[in-house]
Amino acid sequence: MKLGRWAASALAISTVMLGASCAGDDLAKDGGDGAESTGGGDKGSVKISGQDFGEVQIVAAMYEQLLDAEGYDATVQLVGTRDVYMKDGQFPGSIQLVPEYVGGIVDFLNTTVNGADAEPLTTPDAEESIEAASSLLEDKGITLLEPSAAIDTNAFFVTQEFSQDEGVTKLSDLEGQQVVVAAAEDCADRTDCGAGLTKDYGIDVTEFLPLGFASPAVFKSVKDGEAQLGLTSTTDGTLESQGMVLLEDDKQIQPAQNLIPAASTEWLADNPNVETILNDLMAALTTENLTELNGKISVDRQKPEDIATEFLEAEGLL
């Protein structure tokens, strides 16, 4: 789905992404809640895009509500993958704002400009990754605002029983052990997935089961003992209810994937007040409260716009 990372929030992805993929990748389609969202202000129109899964639906709704309250006419139109809104001059261009992830957008620009085999620019540090991509961002006309403390990276989980019985709480605890991994189809050769498990952690992966990212099949495989490790994200709000625990990435094979607003540089220059509005939002988001918000959409089945309103009001932002 994303270059450099897969989608966030386990059940949110398994339930929401299926609908997104069926809906197609047309930027003229409705927002993530099934209806095009509009505001009514006098500061001009703002088009917000992004990848159509639960976490981004929530954050995009926050952008929309904050900008509408500021007097803009905001619309949210989400699509399946990053390359859809990045192609043909749509962002930046007809699209002004995108809820992004540091590693994801940096990796995308790097490989798009420098080729699939380009030396990675991302590190586990968000600021370092942004600085390394500064010329690419400038050339593209994109400004990244302040990264949030909320980090959504790939992560591996085991059953609570396995963790307790084997004394495994971090990936390095599996060094030298034979495991089967249930993960996304392209996991095996990725440095932030299969290759990292084997080369960095010294884990003997005997088999990769291509069951998707945080899909029901991945969870079932781990629950049934077919696989010991399953792939999800750090903001998966369903793990505890499914009897699973995340293992710490103690050797940091994951690049920084902080949530961050990406804006059209030209548009932002004409609307400098937006920077403060979105930076205040980023300051309020943490990995912990983002995980809780994801649980509300994936477990409680609340609407993204309702989750967004409740959060913004609780934080005094709306």
C-alpha positions as CSV (number, residue, x, y, z in Angstrom):
1,M,0.0,0.0,0.0
2,K,2.5,2.6,1.1
3,L,6.1,2.7,0.1
4,G,8.2,2.4,3.2
5,R,5.3,1.2,5.4
6,W,1.9,-0.4,5.3
7,A,-1.3,0.9,6.5
8,A,-2.0,1.6,10.1
9,S,-4.4,0.1,12.5
10,A,-5.0,-3.6,12.2
11,L,-8.8,-4.1,12.1
12,A,-9.3,-0.6,10.7
13,I,-7.3,-1.7,7.7
14,S,-8.9,-5.1,7.3
15,T,-12.4,-3.6,7.4
16,V,-11.9,-0.2,5.7
17,M,-9.3,-0.9,3.1
18,L,-11.4,-3.5,1.4
19,G,-14.1,-0.9,0.8
20,A,-11.4,1.7,-0.3
21,S,-9.9,-0.7,-2.9
22,C,-13.4,-1.5,-4.3
23,A,-14.3,2.2,-4.5
24,G,-11.4,2.8,-6.8
25,D,-8.7,5.5,-6.9
26,D,-10.6,8.4,-8.3
27,L,-9.8,11.7,-6.6
28,A,-13.2,13.0,-7.5
29,K,-14.8,10.4,-5.3
30,D,-16.5,11.0,-2.0
31,G,-14.7,11.3,1.3
32,G,-13.8,8.3,3.6
33,D,-17.2,8.4,5.3
34,G,-19.0,7.9,2.0
35,A,-20.0,11.5,1.4
36,E,-18.1,14.4,0.1
37,S,-17.5,16.7,3.1
38,T,-17.7,20.4,2.6
39,G,-17.4,23.4,4.8
40,G,-18.6,27.0,4.2
41,G,-16.1,29.8,4.7
42,D,-14.8,32.9,3.1
43,K,-11.1,32.1,3.1
44,G,-11.3,30.0,0.0
45,S,-11.5,26.3,-0.7
46,V,-9.0,23.7,0.5
47,K,-8.8,20.2,-0.9
48,I,-7.5,17.5,1.5
49,S,-6.5,14.1,0.2
50,G,-4.7,11.0,1.6
51,Q,-4.8,7.3,1.8
52,D,-8.3,5.8,2.5
53,F,-8.0,3.9,5.8
54,G,-9.3,4.4,9.3
55,E,-6.4,6.4,10.8
56,V,-6.1,8.9,7.9
57,Q,-9.9,9.2,7.8
58,I,-9.9,10.4,11.4
59,V,-6.9,12.8,10.9
60,A,-8.3,14.2,7.6
61,A,-11.6,14.9,9.4
62,M,-9.7,16.8,12.0
63,Y,-8.0,18.9,9.3
64,E,-11.3,19.6,7.7
65,Q,-13.1,20.6,10.9
66,L,-10.3,22.8,12.0
67,L,-10.1,24.6,8.7
68,D,-13.8,24.9,8.4
69,A,-13.9,26.6,11.8
70,E,-11.2,28.9,10.6
71,G,-13.3,30.1,7.7
72,Y,-12.1,27.8,4.9
73,D,-14.3,25.6,2.6
74,A,-12.6,22.3,3.1
75,T,-13.3,19.0,1.3
76,V,-11.8,15.6,2.0
77,Q,-11.3,13.1,-0.9
78,L,-9.3,10.0,0.0
79,V,-7.8,7.4,-2.3
80,G,-6.3,4.0,-2.1
81,T,-2.6,4.7,-2.4
82,R,-0.1,7.5,-2.2
83,D,0.9,7.4,-5.9
84,V,-2.7,8.3,-6.8
85,Y,-2.6,11.8,-5.2
86,M,1.0,12.4,-6.0
87,K,0.7,11.8,-9.8
88,D,-0.1,14.3,-12.5
89,G,0.4,17.4,-10.5
90,Q,-2.5,16.8,-8.1
91,F,-0.4,17.2,-5.0
92,P,0.8,19.9,-4.8
93,G,-1.6,21.5,-7.2
94,S,-5.3,20.9,-7.1
95,I,-4.7,19.3,-3.7
96,Q,-3.4,21.5,-0.9
97,L,-3.1,19.3,2.2
98,V,-2.4,15.7,2.9
99,P,-2.1,13.8,6.3
100,E,1.3,12.1,5.7
101,Y,3.9,9.9,7.4
102,V,7.5,11.0,7.5
103,G,9.1,7.8,6.3
104,G,6.4,7.2,3.8
105,I,6.6,10.4,1.9
106,V,10.4,10.7,2.1
107,D,10.8,7.1,0.7
108,F,8.2,7.8,-2.0
109,L,10.0,11.0,-3.2
110,N,13.4,9.4,-3.0
111,T,12.6,6.3,-5.0
112,T,10.4,8.2,-7.5
113,V,13.2,10.7,-8.3
114,N,16.3,8.6,-7.6
115,G,15.1,5.1,-8.6
116,A,13.9,2.0,-6.7
117,D,17.5,1.1,-5.7
118,A,18.3,4.5,-4.3
119,E,20.1,4.7,-0.9
120,P,17.4,5.2,1.8
121,L,17.1,8.7,3.2
122,T,15.0,7.7,6.2
123,T,16.2,6.9,9.7
124,P,14.4,6.3,13.0
125,D,14.7,10.0,13.6
126,A,11.9,12.2,12.0
127,E,13.9,15.4,11.8
128,E,16.9,13.7,10.3
129,S,14.7,12.1,7.6
130,I,13.1,15.4,6.8
131,E,16.4,17.2,6.5
132,A,17.8,14.4,4.3
133,A,14.9,14.9,1.9
134,S,14.8,18.7,2.0
135,S,15.9,19.2,-1.6
136,L,13.4,16.7,-2.9
137,L,10.6,18.4,-0.9
138,E,11.7,21.8,-2.2
139,D,11.8,20.7,-5.8
140,K,8.4,19.1,-5.5
141,G,6.9,22.2,-3.8
142,I,5.9,20.4,-0.6
143,T,6.4,21.7,2.9
144,L,6.3,19.4,5.8
145,L,5.0,21.0,9.0
146,E,5.9,19.8,12.5
147,P,5.9,16.1,13.0
148,S,3.7,14.8,15.8
149,A,4.8,12.5,18.6
150,A,2.3,10.0,17.2
151,I,4.3,7.2,15.4
152,D,2.7,4.5,13.3
153,T,5.3,2.0,12.1
154,N,5.2,-1.6,11.1
155,A,5.3,-3.8,14.2
156,F,5.3,-7.5,15.0
157,F,3.1,-9.2,17.5
158,V,2.8,-12.6,19.2
159,T,0.2,-14.1,21.4
160,Q,0.2,-13.1,25.1
161,E,0.7,-16.8,25.9
162,F,3.8,-17.1,23.7
163,S,5.3,-13.9,25.1
164,Q,4.8,-15.2,28.7
165,D,5.9,-18.8,28.1
166,E,9.0,-17.9,26.0
167,G,9.9,-14.7,27.9
168,V,9.7,-12.7,24.6
169,T,9.0,-9.0,24.9
170,K,11.3,-7.6,22.2
171,L,12.4,-8.8,18.8
172,S,16.0,-9.5,19.9
173,D,14.6,-12.1,22.3
174,L,14.0,-14.2,19.2
175,E,17.6,-14.2,18.0
176,G,18.6,-17.7,16.7
177,Q,15.1,-19.0,17.0
178,Q,13.1,-20.5,14.2
179,V,9.8,-18.7,13.5
180,V,7.1,-18.5,10.9
181,V,6.0,-15.0,10.0
182,A,2.5,-14.0,8.7
183,A,2.8,-10.7,6.9
184,A,2.2,-8.7,3.8
185,E,3.1,-10.2,0.5
186,D,6.3,-8.1,0.0
187,C,7.6,-8.5,3.6
188,A,10.3,-11.1,2.9
189,D,12.8,-8.8,1.1
190,R,12.1,-5.5,3.0
191,T,14.7,-4.1,5.3
192,D,11.8,-3.0,7.7
193,C,10.3,-6.4,7.6
194,G,11.7,-9.8,6.7
195,A,15.2,-8.8,5.7
196,G,15.5,-6.8,9.0
197,L,14.3,-9.8,11.0
198,T,16.9,-12.1,9.5
199,K,19.9,-9.7,9.0
200,D,19.5,-7.3,11.9
201,Y,17.9,-9.6,14.5
202,G,19.4,-12.9,13.5
203,I,16.0,-14.6,13.5
204,D,15.7,-17.8,11.6
205,V,12.6,-17.2,9.6
206,T,11.6,-20.6,8.2
207,E,8.6,-19.4,6.2
208,F,6.8,-16.2,5.3
209,L,3.0,-16.6,4.9
210,P,1.7,-14.0,2.5
211,L,-1.5,-13.3,4.3
212,G,-1.7,-9.5,4.1
213,F,-1.0,-6.6,6.4
214,A,-2.8,-6.9,9.8
215,S,-5.5,-9.0,8.1
216,P,-7.9,-11.3,9.8
217,A,-5.9,-14.2,8.2
218,V,-2.7,-12.9,9.9
219,F,-4.3,-12.8,13.3
220,K,-5.9,-16.2,12.8
221,S,-2.5,-17.7,11.8
222,V,-0.8,-16.5,14.9
223,K,-3.7,-17.4,17.2
224,D,-3.8,-20.9,15.8
225,G,0.0,-21.3,16.1
226,E,0.6,-21.6,12.4
227,A,2.8,-18.6,12.7
228,Q,4.6,-17.2,15.7
229,L,5.0,-13.6,14.4
230,G,2.3,-11.5,12.8
231,L,2.7,-8.1,11.1
232,T,0.6,-5.1,12.2
233,S,1.3,-1.5,13.2
234,T,2.2,0.3,16.4
235,T,-1.2,2.0,16.6
236,D,-3.2,-1.1,16.3
237,G,-6.1,-0.6,18.7
238,T,-7.3,-4.3,18.6
239,L,-4.3,-6.2,20.0
240,E,-5.4,-6.5,23.6
241,S,-8.9,-7.6,22.7
242,Q,-7.4,-10.3,20.5
243,G,-4.9,-11.5,23.1
244,M,-1.9,-10.3,21.3
245,V,1.1,-8.1,22.3
246,L,3.6,-6.1,20.3
247,L,7.3,-6.9,20.4
248,E,9.7,-3.9,20.9
249,D,11.8,-3.1,17.8
250,D,14.8,-2.6,20.0
251,K,17.3,-2.5,17.1
252,Q,15.1,0.1,15.3
253,I,14.8,-1.4,11.9
254,Q,11.7,0.8,11.3
255,P,12.2,4.3,9.8
256,A,10.5,7.3,11.5
257,Q,6.8,7.2,10.6
258,N,5.5,10.2,12.6
259,L,2.2,11.7,11.5
260,I,2.9,15.0,9.7
261,P,0.9,17.5,7.6
262,A,2.2,17.9,4.1
263,A,1.2,21.1,2.4
264,S,1.6,22.8,-0.9
265,T,4.4,25.3,-0.3
266,E,2.8,27.9,-2.6
267,W,-0.6,27.6,-1.0
268,L,0.9,27.7,2.5
269,A,2.7,30.9,1.7
270,D,-0.7,32.5,1.0
271,N,-2.3,30.9,4.1
272,P,0.4,31.0,6.8
273,N,-2.2,30.8,9.6
274,V,-2.8,27.1,8.7
275,E,0.7,26.2,9.9
276,T,-0.1,27.1,13.5
277,I,-3.5,25.4,13.3
278,L,-2.1,22.1,12.2
279,N,1.0,22.3,14.3
280,D,-1.2,22.6,17.3
281,L,-3.0,19.5,16.3
282,M,0.2,17.6,15.8
283,A,1.3,18.7,19.3
284,A,-1.8,17.1,20.7
285,L,-1.4,13.7,19.0
286,T,0.5,10.9,20.6
287,T,1.0,7.3,19.8
288,E,-1.2,6.4,22.8
289,N,-4.1,8.6,22.0
290,L,-3.9,7.7,18.3
291,T,-4.1,4.1,19.1
292,E,-7.2,4.8,21.2
293,L,-8.8,6.7,18.4
294,N,-8.1,3.8,16.0
295,G,-9.8,1.5,18.4
296,K,-12.9,3.7,18.3
297,I,-13.2,3.2,14.5
298,S,-12.0,-0.4,14.2
299,V,-13.6,-1.9,17.4
300,D,-16.4,0.5,18.4
301,R,-17.3,1.3,14.7
302,Q,-17.7,5.0,15.4
303,K,-17.7,7.5,12.5
304,P,-14.4,9.2,11.7
305,E,-15.9,12.7,11.8
306,D,-17.5,12.0,15.2
307,I,-14.2,10.7,16.6
308,A,-12.4,13.8,15.2
309,T,-14.9,16.2,16.8
310,E,-14.7,14.6,20.2
311,F,-10.9,14.7,20.2
312,L,-10.6,18.2,19.0
313,E,-13.2,19.5,21.6
314,A,-11.5,17.5,24.4
315,E,-8.1,19.1,23.5
316,G,-9.6,22.6,23.3
317,L,-8.7,22.9,19.6
318,L,-12.3,23.3,18.3
